[in-house]
Amino acid sequence: MIVAETTDFVNLLKTYLIARGFEVSVSSSMKELERMSFADLPSLALLELSQDHSRWEKRFLADPAVSHIPVICFSTNELSDD
């Protein structure tokens, strides 16, 4: 499951994962993330850091049905030279 607002990166990542045999669900909203994570029970969640995920995270970590699912957070923001 990929949750991100950056469509170019999501499309690249989705294409890569599907080519390697993974099933991929994509969401751009936290509301859809909540529904998907508890209904689909993904093996892995990739979550863009710009998303406001604190409410989902509390519910996710408290529920033993899904709290075992690894969550990887990423950012698509460019680094500055500073």
KOLSE-349989 format. One record per residue (C-alpha): residue number from 0; residue in three letters; x, z, y. Coordinates in Angstrom, 1 decimal. Layout:
<vexmis>
+------+------+--------+--------+--------+
| resi | resn |     px |     pz |     py |
+------+------+--------+--------+--------+
|  NUM |  Ala |      X |      Z |      Y |
...
+------+------+--------+--------+--------+
</vexmis>
This chain:
<vexmis>
+------+------+--------+--------+--------+
| resi | resn |     px |     pz |     py |
+------+------+--------+--------+--------+
|    0 |  Met |    0.0 |    0.0 |    0.0 |
|    1 |  Ile |    1.4 |   -1.0 |    3.4 |
|    2 |  Val |    0.0 |    0.4 |    6.6 |
|    3 |  Ala |    1.4 |   -1.2 |    9.8 |
|    4 |  Glu |    0.4 |   -2.9 |   13.0 |
|    5 |  Thr |    3.4 |   -5.4 |   13.0 |
|    6 |  Thr |    1.9 |   -8.4 |   11.2 |
|    7 |  Asp |    5.2 |  -10.4 |   10.9 |
|    8 |  Phe |    7.0 |   -7.6 |    9.1 |
|    9 |  Val |    4.0 |   -6.9 |    6.9 |
|   10 |  Asn |    3.6 |  -10.5 |    5.9 |
|   11 |  Leu |    7.3 |  -10.6 |    5.0 |
|   12 |  Leu |    7.2 |   -7.4 |    3.0 |
|   13 |  Lys |    4.0 |   -8.3 |    1.3 |
|   14 |  Thr |    5.4 |  -11.7 |    0.2 |
|   15 |  Tyr |    8.6 |  -10.1 |   -1.1 |
|   16 |  Leu |    6.7 |   -7.5 |   -3.1 |
|   17 |  Ile |    4.1 |   -9.9 |   -4.6 |
|   18 |  Ala |    6.9 |  -12.3 |   -5.6 |
|   19 |  Arg |    8.4 |   -9.4 |   -7.6 |
|   20 |  Gly |    5.1 |   -8.6 |   -9.4 |
|   21 |  Phe |    3.7 |   -5.9 |   -7.3 |
|   22 |  Glu |    0.0 |   -5.6 |   -6.2 |
|   23 |  Val |   -0.1 |   -5.0 |   -2.5 |
|   24 |  Ser |   -2.9 |   -3.6 |   -0.3 |
|   25 |  Val |   -2.5 |   -3.9 |    3.5 |
|   26 |  Ser |   -4.2 |   -1.8 |    6.2 |
|   27 |  Ser |   -3.7 |   -1.8 |   10.0 |
|   28 |  Ser |   -5.8 |    1.3 |   10.6 |
|   29 |  Met |   -5.6 |    5.0 |    9.6 |
|   30 |  Lys |   -9.3 |    5.0 |    8.7 |
|   31 |  Glu |   -8.8 |    2.3 |    6.2 |
|   32 |  Leu |   -5.6 |    4.1 |    5.0 |
|   33 |  Glu |   -7.7 |    7.1 |    4.1 |
|   34 |  Arg |  -10.2 |    5.1 |    2.2 |
|   35 |  Met |   -7.6 |    3.1 |    0.4 |
|   36 |  Ser |   -5.3 |    5.9 |   -0.6 |
|   37 |  Phe |   -8.1 |    8.0 |   -2.2 |
|   38 |  Ala |   -9.9 |    5.0 |   -3.8 |
|   39 |  Asp |   -7.1 |    2.7 |   -4.9 |
|   40 |  Leu |   -4.5 |    5.4 |   -5.8 |
|   41 |  Pro |   -1.4 |    3.4 |   -4.9 |
|   42 |  Ser |    2.0 |    3.9 |   -6.6 |
|   43 |  Leu |    3.7 |    3.9 |   -3.2 |
|   44 |  Ala |    2.7 |    4.0 |    0.5 |
|   45 |  Leu |    4.7 |    2.3 |    3.2 |
|   46 |  Leu |    3.7 |    3.7 |    6.6 |
|   47 |  Glu |    4.8 |    2.4 |   10.0 |
|   48 |  Leu |    5.9 |    5.3 |   12.2 |
|   49 |  Ser |    3.9 |    4.1 |   15.2 |
|   50 |  Gln |    0.7 |    4.9 |   13.3 |
|   51 |  Asp |   -1.0 |    8.2 |   14.1 |
|   52 |  His |   -1.0 |    9.6 |   10.6 |
|   53 |  Ser |   -1.1 |   13.4 |   11.1 |
|   54 |  Arg |   -4.7 |   13.9 |    9.9 |
|   55 |  Trp |   -4.2 |   11.7 |    6.9 |
|   56 |  Glu |   -0.9 |   13.4 |    6.1 |
|   57 |  Lys |   -2.5 |   16.8 |    6.0 |
|   58 |  Arg |   -5.3 |   15.7 |    3.8 |
|   59 |  Phe |   -3.0 |   13.6 |    1.6 |
|   60 |  Leu |   -0.5 |   16.4 |    1.0 |
|   61 |  Ala |   -3.3 |   18.9 |    0.2 |
|   62 |  Asp |   -5.0 |   16.8 |   -2.5 |
|   63 |  Pro |   -3.3 |   17.0 |   -5.9 |
|   64 |  Ala |   -4.9 |   13.7 |   -6.9 |
|   65 |  Val |   -2.7 |   11.8 |   -4.4 |
|   66 |  Ser |    0.0 |   14.2 |   -3.2 |
|   67 |  His |    2.4 |   12.9 |   -5.9 |
|   68 |  Ile |    2.4 |    9.4 |   -4.3 |
|   69 |  Pro |    5.7 |    8.7 |   -2.5 |
|   70 |  Val |    5.4 |    7.8 |    1.2 |
|   71 |  Ile |    8.1 |    5.8 |    2.9 |
|   72 |  Cys |    7.9 |    5.7 |    6.7 |
|   73 |  Phe |    9.5 |    2.8 |    8.6 |
|   74 |  Ser |    9.8 |    1.5 |   12.1 |
|   75 |  Thr |    9.9 |   -2.1 |   13.3 |
|   76 |  Asn |   11.1 |   -1.1 |   16.8 |
|   77 |  Glu |   14.4 |   -2.6 |   17.9 |
|   78 |  Leu |   17.3 |   -0.2 |   18.6 |
|   79 |  Ser |   18.7 |   -0.2 |   22.1 |
|   80 |  Asp |   22.4 |   -0.5 |   22.9 |
|   81 |  Asp |   22.4 |    2.9 |   24.6 |
+------+------+--------+--------+--------+
</vexmis>
